[in-house]
Amino acid sequence: MSYFMETMDNLLHQTAFFNLTVGNFIMILVACVFLYLAIAKGFEPLLLVPIAFGMLLVNIYPDIFAEPEVFPEEPAKGEEMEITQEMEDAANAYFEAHEQ
C-alpha cells in the first residue's frame, strides 16, 4: 500500500496541476467559457475551439513552451560560438540526408 501511495504522490507532484498559479486557473476558466460558447451556443466554433484547446494545453501544462537546452547560449558580440561535436554531427546528418 505504501508503494501505491508513493506512486500517487509522485504522480501528483509531476503533474502540472500541482504547480499552477492563479493566472493559469483563470485562463483555464476562460478556455472553458470559449469551449461552451463554441459548442453549446455555436459562436464561431471553427475559431473558438482551436483557440480554447490551445489555451487549455498551454495552461494545464505550462512547460510545453519551455525552450529545449540543446544549443549553447548566444555568444556576446564579437565572440565566436564554440561548435560542439553534437552540433557538427547533426549538421552533417542533415546535409547528407538532403544531398540528393
Secondary structure as the mmCIF struct_conf table of DSSP 4:
data_model
#
loop_
_struct_conf.conf_type_id
_struct_conf.id
_struct_conf.beg_label_comp_id
_struct_conf.beg_label_asym_id
_struct_conf.beg_label_seq_id
_struct_conf.end_label_comp_id
_struct_conf.end_label_asym_id
_struct_conf.end_label_seq_id
HELX_RH_AL_P HELX_RH_AL_P1 SER A 2 GLN A 14
BEND BEND1 THR A 15 THR A 15
HELX_RH_3T_P HELX_RH_3T_P1 ALA A 16 ASN A 19
HELX_RH_AL_P HELX_RH_AL_P2 VAL A 22 ILE A 39
TURN_TY1_P TURN_TY1_P1 ALA A 40 ALA A 40
BEND BEND2 LYS A 41 LYS A 41
BEND BEND3 PHE A 43 GLU A 44
HELX_RH_AL_P HELX_RH_AL_P3 PRO A 45 ILE A 60
BEND BEND4 TYR A 61 TYR A 61
HELX_RH_3T_P HELX_RH_3T_P2 PRO A 62 PHE A 65
HELX_LH_PP_P HELX_LH_PP_P1 ALA A 66 PRO A 68
BEND BEND5 PHE A 71 PHE A 71
HELX_LH_PP_P HELX_LH_PP_P2 PRO A 72 ALA A 76
TURN_TY1_P TURN_TY1_P2 LYS A 77 GLY A 78
HELX_LH_PP_P HELX_LH_PP_P3 GLU A 79 THR A 84
HELX_RH_AL_P HELX_RH_AL_P4 GLN A 85 ALA A 97
TURN_TY1_P TURN_TY1_P3 HIS A 98 HIS A 98
#
